Amino acid sequence: MAGSAVLVAGAIFAFSQIKNTSNLNDIVETSTPTVASTYTPRPTATYTPTSTPTPEISAEFLALRNTLDERITEYKNTQGIDTTIAVTDLQNMQTIDVGGDVPMRPGCTQNMYALLMLMDEVQNGNIDYASIQNSLAEGVAYSHPWKFAEIFFQEFGSTRIGEIKTQQWMIDHGFSGTYDHVPASDSVSGIENASTANEVNDAFVRLYRGEFFNPEITEETMNILRDGIPANLMYMLPEYISGDYLWIARKLGTFLDFDGRPEIDCGIIQPKSERTYSICVFTAGGANTLGTRGEGSFIVADLSVVVKDYFSK
């Protein structure tokens, strides 16, 4: 469709991100973070599609992928909404995706990488965790991007340095997405933030498996993603499955845009069946509904039920 919210390779756009200035009950992400007055050029990631490594996929899991593909095609045909998804069975590490390598605009979901960078700094002794703990918890649970801008300025002397360090952390750990600026702030370089369902899903999987940090920091990072989510943000992934899981660790994203309202939700879900899985859903192009959520959020919730039903067998 015209003005599609799917990114082109390199994630370079000739538009300015539209910021929300109305009261949307803490769901829309807005901020005016402090930005350094000078810009230091650094390597910028370019997209080289790489799906999450996976063993041979079972016929049953492939059937789930086909079901998801059919749903996503229907959303596109009937609502004009672009949707991508990646799912990992954490028992056997099989991963399926539909459009999982397509670059998309991630909103505040991109702060998953900022969280990981900051916790790496904590593990390496460069940041006192107590000095950022409350701001970090609020920034994740309430999806308040300016909390990350505040932490960057507090710990590194400027927001820009924090942005650069997050991008470098992504490069160092094999992520090809772009963290150009704190979500909801203006780009300094003219490059949009971008990621893919496969890559954000992979970040959750690797965190869960302890591949980034020692056990203590891994558990604390999972707790940040799992705890304190306010009731008004328990939509999308957990919305229709609230009685069917034991816990969920997630990072959502949403923002007003020129062609709709992208809605994104990614995380790890522990259903009562004890078959833990990781899921990441990006949508783009959905209309703004009732001023508080986009049409894509209902698609995320719908696909979450489909995936939950598979793992609840």
C-alpha positions as CSV (number, residue, x, y, z in Angstrom):
1,M,0.0,0.0,0.0
2,A,1.1,3.6,-0.4
3,G,3.2,4.9,2.4
4,S,3.8,1.4,3.7
5,A,5.4,1.2,7.1
6,V,7.7,-1.5,6.1
7,L,11.3,-0.2,5.8
8,V,13.5,-0.3,2.8
9,A,17.0,-1.8,3.1
10,G,19.2,0.4,5.2
11,A,16.2,1.9,6.9
12,I,16.8,5.4,5.5
13,F,13.7,7.6,5.3
14,A,13.1,11.1,3.9
15,F,10.5,12.0,6.5
16,S,10.5,13.3,10.1
17,Q,8.9,11.1,12.7
18,I,5.5,12.5,13.8
19,K,5.4,13.0,17.6
20,N,2.3,12.7,19.6
21,T,1.4,15.8,21.7
22,S,-2.0,14.6,23.0
23,N,-2.8,12.7,26.2
24,L,-3.0,9.0,25.3
25,N,-2.9,7.6,28.8
26,D,0.7,6.6,28.8
27,I,0.3,4.2,25.8
28,V,1.8,6.5,23.2
29,E,5.5,7.1,23.6
30,T,6.6,10.7,23.6
31,S,9.7,12.4,24.8
32,T,12.1,15.3,24.5
33,P,15.4,13.8,25.5
34,T,18.6,15.7,25.9
35,V,20.8,15.3,22.8
36,A,24.5,16.1,22.6
37,S,25.2,19.2,20.5
38,T,27.7,17.4,18.3
39,Y,27.3,14.2,16.4
40,T,30.2,11.7,16.3
41,P,30.0,9.5,13.2
42,R,30.1,5.8,13.9
43,P,29.5,2.6,11.9
44,T,25.8,2.2,11.0
45,A,24.4,-1.3,10.7
46,T,23.0,-2.3,7.4
47,Y,20.6,-5.2,7.0
48,T,21.8,-8.6,6.1
49,P,18.8,-10.8,6.7
50,T,19.6,-13.7,9.0
51,S,16.9,-15.8,10.6
52,T,17.3,-17.2,14.1
53,P,19.3,-20.4,13.9
54,T,17.0,-23.4,14.4
55,P,17.1,-27.2,14.2
56,E,14.9,-29.1,11.8
57,I,11.4,-27.9,12.2
58,S,8.7,-30.4,13.0
59,A,5.6,-30.9,10.8
60,E,3.4,-29.6,13.7
61,F,5.4,-26.4,14.1
62,L,5.4,-25.9,10.3
63,A,1.6,-26.2,10.4
64,L,1.5,-23.4,13.0
65,R,3.6,-21.3,10.7
66,N,1.2,-21.9,7.8
67,T,-1.7,-20.9,10.0
68,L,0.1,-17.7,11.0
69,D,0.9,-17.0,7.3
70,E,-2.7,-17.4,6.3
71,R,-3.8,-15.0,9.1
72,I,-1.2,-12.4,8.2
73,T,-2.2,-12.5,4.5
74,E,-5.8,-12.0,5.5
75,Y,-4.9,-9.0,7.6
76,K,-3.1,-7.5,4.7
77,N,-5.9,-8.1,2.3
78,T,-8.7,-6.9,4.5
79,Q,-7.1,-4.2,6.6
80,G,-4.0,-3.2,4.7
81,I,-1.8,-3.9,7.7
82,D,1.7,-5.3,7.3
83,T,2.5,-8.0,9.9
84,T,5.6,-10.0,10.6
85,I,6.2,-12.6,13.3
86,A,8.8,-14.9,14.8
87,V,8.2,-17.7,17.3
88,T,10.7,-20.0,19.1
89,D,9.9,-23.1,21.0
90,L,12.4,-22.8,23.9
91,Q,12.2,-26.6,24.6
92,N,13.9,-27.5,21.4
93,M,14.9,-24.2,19.9
94,Q,12.9,-24.6,16.8
95,T,12.0,-21.2,15.2
96,I,9.4,-20.3,12.7
97,D,8.7,-16.9,11.1
98,V,6.5,-15.1,8.6
99,G,8.4,-12.1,7.1
100,G,10.8,-12.3,10.0
101,D,13.6,-10.7,8.2
102,V,11.7,-7.7,6.9
103,P,12.9,-4.5,8.5
104,M,10.2,-2.7,10.4
105,R,9.9,0.4,12.6
106,P,10.1,-0.8,16.2
107,G,9.0,2.1,18.4
108,C,10.0,1.6,22.0
109,T,10.6,-2.1,21.4
110,Q,14.1,-0.9,20.2
111,N,14.9,-0.1,23.8
112,M,15.2,-3.8,24.4
113,Y,18.7,-3.3,23.0
114,A,19.3,-0.3,25.2
115,L,18.3,-2.4,28.2
116,L,20.8,-5.1,27.3
117,M,23.6,-2.6,26.7
118,L,23.0,-1.0,30.1
119,M,22.9,-4.4,31.9
120,D,26.1,-5.3,30.2
121,E,27.6,-2.1,31.6
122,V,26.4,-3.1,35.0
123,Q,27.9,-6.6,34.7
124,N,31.2,-5.1,33.6
125,G,31.3,-2.8,36.6
126,N,30.9,0.4,34.6
127,I,27.5,1.3,36.1
128,D,26.2,1.1,39.6
129,Y,22.9,-0.8,39.1
130,A,21.3,1.0,42.1
131,S,21.7,4.3,40.3
132,I,19.6,3.3,37.3
133,Q,17.3,0.5,38.7
134,N,14.2,2.6,39.3
135,S,14.5,4.6,36.0
136,L,15.2,1.4,34.1
137,A,12.2,-0.4,35.6
138,E,9.9,2.5,34.7
139,G,11.3,2.9,31.2
140,V,10.6,-0.7,30.4
141,A,7.4,-1.4,32.3
142,Y,5.6,1.9,31.3
143,S,7.4,2.1,28.0
144,H,8.7,5.5,28.8
145,P,11.6,6.2,26.3
146,W,12.7,9.4,28.0
147,K,13.8,7.3,31.0
148,F,16.5,5.8,28.8
149,A,17.5,9.3,27.6
150,E,17.8,10.3,31.3
151,I,19.9,7.2,32.1
152,F,22.2,7.9,29.1
153,F,22.7,11.5,30.1
154,Q,23.3,10.5,33.8
155,E,25.8,7.7,33.1
156,F,27.5,8.8,29.9
157,G,27.3,12.5,30.0
158,S,25.0,12.8,26.9
159,T,22.1,11.0,25.4
160,R,24.1,10.7,22.1
161,I,26.8,8.6,23.7
162,G,24.2,6.2,25.0
163,E,22.7,5.9,21.6
164,I,26.1,5.2,20.0
165,K,26.9,2.7,22.7
166,T,23.6,0.9,22.1
167,Q,24.3,0.7,18.4
168,Q,27.8,-0.6,19.0
169,W,26.4,-3.2,21.4
170,M,24.1,-4.4,18.7
171,I,26.9,-4.7,16.2
172,D,29.2,-6.5,18.7
173,H,26.4,-9.1,19.3
174,G,25.5,-9.7,15.7
175,F,22.3,-7.6,15.4
176,S,22.0,-5.8,12.1
177,G,19.2,-3.4,13.2
178,T,19.6,0.4,13.8
179,Y,19.5,2.2,17.1
180,D,20.0,5.7,15.8
181,H,18.2,7.6,18.5
182,V,16.1,7.2,21.6
183,P,12.6,6.2,20.4
184,A,10.2,9.1,20.0
185,S,13.1,11.6,19.7
186,D,14.4,13.2,16.5
187,S,17.1,11.5,14.4
188,V,20.4,13.3,14.4
189,S,21.7,11.6,11.3
190,G,18.5,11.2,9.3
191,I,18.4,7.4,9.8
192,E,15.3,5.7,11.3
193,N,15.5,3.1,14.0
194,A,14.7,-0.3,12.6
195,S,14.7,-4.0,13.5
196,T,13.1,-7.3,12.5
197,A,10.9,-9.8,14.2
198,N,13.6,-12.4,14.0
199,E,16.3,-10.3,15.5
200,V,14.2,-9.0,18.5
201,N,13.0,-12.5,19.0
202,D,16.5,-13.8,19.0
203,A,17.5,-11.1,21.6
204,F,14.9,-12.5,24.0
205,V,15.9,-16.1,23.3
206,R,19.6,-15.4,23.9
207,L,18.8,-13.5,27.1
208,Y,16.6,-16.4,28.4
209,R,19.4,-18.9,27.6
210,G,21.9,-16.9,29.5
211,E,24.1,-16.1,26.5
212,F,24.6,-12.4,27.3
213,F,25.2,-12.2,31.0
214,N,26.0,-14.2,34.1
215,P,23.1,-15.9,35.9
216,E,22.5,-13.0,38.4
217,I,22.4,-10.3,35.7
218,T,20.3,-12.5,33.4
219,E,17.7,-13.1,36.1
220,E,17.6,-9.4,37.0
221,T,17.1,-8.4,33.4
222,M,14.3,-10.9,33.0
223,N,12.7,-9.5,36.2
224,I,12.8,-6.0,34.7
225,L,11.0,-7.2,31.6
226,R,8.5,-9.2,33.7
227,D,7.6,-7.0,36.6
228,G,5.5,-3.9,37.2
229,I,3.7,-3.6,33.9
230,P,0.6,-1.4,34.5
231,A,-2.9,-2.6,33.7
232,N,-3.4,-0.2,30.8
233,L,-0.4,-1.8,29.0
234,M,-1.5,-5.4,29.5
235,Y,-2.7,-5.5,25.9
236,M,-1.4,-7.1,22.7
237,L,0.5,-10.3,23.7
238,P,-1.1,-10.9,27.1
239,E,-4.5,-9.4,26.3
240,Y,-6.6,-12.5,25.4
241,I,-4.5,-15.1,27.2
242,S,-4.4,-13.6,30.7
243,G,-5.7,-16.7,32.5
244,D,-3.4,-19.1,30.5
245,Y,0.1,-18.1,31.4
246,L,2.2,-18.0,34.6
247,W,4.4,-15.1,33.6
248,I,5.4,-12.9,30.6
249,A,8.6,-10.9,30.1
250,R,8.1,-8.4,27.3
251,K,9.0,-5.2,25.6
252,L,6.2,-3.5,23.6
253,G,6.3,-0.5,21.2
254,T,3.8,1.8,19.6
255,F,3.8,5.4,18.2
256,L,1.7,7.7,16.0
257,D,2.9,7.8,12.4
258,F,2.1,9.5,9.1
259,D,0.4,6.4,7.8
260,G,-1.1,4.8,10.8
261,R,0.0,3.5,14.2
262,P,2.6,0.6,14.3
263,E,2.0,-1.7,17.2
264,I,4.8,-4.1,18.3
265,D,5.1,-6.6,21.1
266,C,7.8,-9.1,21.8
267,G,8.6,-11.4,24.7
268,I,8.8,-14.7,26.4
269,I,5.7,-16.4,27.7
270,Q,5.5,-19.2,30.3
271,P,2.0,-20.8,29.8
272,K,0.5,-23.1,32.4
273,S,1.4,-26.0,30.1
274,E,5.0,-25.2,31.0
275,R,6.1,-25.1,27.3
276,T,7.9,-21.8,27.3
277,Y,8.1,-19.9,24.1
278,S,9.4,-16.6,22.6
279,I,7.2,-14.6,20.3
280,C,7.7,-11.3,18.5
281,V,5.1,-9.5,16.4
282,F,5.5,-6.3,14.4
283,T,2.6,-4.6,12.7
284,A,2.5,-1.4,10.6
285,G,0.0,0.7,8.8
286,G,-3.0,0.2,11.1
287,A,-5.3,3.1,11.8
288,N,-5.3,4.9,15.1
289,T,-8.3,3.5,17.1
290,L,-10.1,5.6,19.7
291,G,-7.0,7.6,20.2
292,T,-5.3,5.0,22.5
293,R,-4.3,2.1,20.3
294,G,-3.8,1.1,16.7
295,E,-5.7,-1.6,14.8
296,G,-2.5,-3.6,14.7
297,S,-2.6,-4.1,18.4
298,F,-5.7,-6.4,17.9
299,I,-3.7,-8.4,15.3
300,V,-0.9,-8.9,17.8
301,A,-3.4,-10.1,20.4
302,D,-5.1,-12.4,17.9
303,L,-1.8,-14.0,16.8
304,S,-0.8,-14.4,20.5
305,V,-3.8,-16.6,21.0
306,V,-3.0,-18.7,18.0
307,V,0.5,-19.3,19.3
308,K,-0.6,-19.9,22.9
309,D,-3.1,-22.5,21.7
310,Y,-0.3,-24.4,20.0
311,F,1.9,-24.5,23.1
312,S,-1.0,-25.4,25.3
313,K,-1.6,-28.7,23.6
